[in-house]
């Protein structure tokens, strides 16, 4: 009897010791790893290779199938549907989740466009694309808040964005997905060339103000290369943050540096700490210039281990 109690007691002490140690360190669970790729790249070969290199999920987009200036598709509808079905099968067969869809954007595809007739055309285009998204069954549908703005029309464009977002959110929820709005770049200079203004959601303050006007079931996406000190925006969004784009930069211009290239200025331990505090559980979704898909997992592991070393 003593031997049995002894054998039970020692593992119990070990378990409690490890549990107490884990509580003290509060070690965050590693995030899943993903990367952004357009719909034509979701092939059986690419997905099988990605899975073998530790990729769990992807974000995709339809821009490659479109003439953005004309708001038209370059393929017939039945061709697009077949292509989307093949992409879904390729990802499923490889065991990769299609986590998110990045909706098309540009000067002519802008949720905040001031002209009401034009805005309605943009919304109609997105509704069409959401039917293709239904086939992919993504968790997240990501929208840019705007393209560049004309001078002195910021308030009008904010109102148009919110109107579009509310209308599209009904369709996003109908395909059992979550709508997110991404922050944009250019926090330092409002006027990049004196002829136009930077897109909406260019600072922490503006992003918070816009999101406060959105329905609570429209959430935030944060691009870590779009803003200086992205950890500040992560803290500001908190539990409203649902997905991220991972890249390094200077926050002033589009850089999309690979986080492990040493080219950017992001403080990754601070960013990972902010993500943990926000309770973020989505993937570490790379949207950057990387050498090869095989380099993504080692890069995340290096950043994660650096974070753990500092945290301890």
Buried (B, 14 or more C-beta within 10 A) or exposed (E): EEEEEEEEEEEEEEEEEEEEEEEEEEEBEEBBBBBBBBBEBBBBEBBBBBBEBBBBBBBBBBBEBBEBEEBEBEEEEEEBBEBBEBBBEBBEEBEBBBBBBBBBBBEBBBBBBBEEEBBBBBBEBBBBBBBBBBBBBBBBBBBBBBBBBEEEBBEBBBEBBBBBBBBBBEBBBEBEBBBBBBBBBBBBEBEBEEEBBBBBBBBBEBBBEBBEEBEEEBBBBBBBBBBBBBBBBBBBBEEBBBBBBBBBBBBBEEBBBBBBBEBBBBEBBBBBBBBBEBEBEBBBBBBBEBEEBBBBBEBBBEBBEEBBEEBE
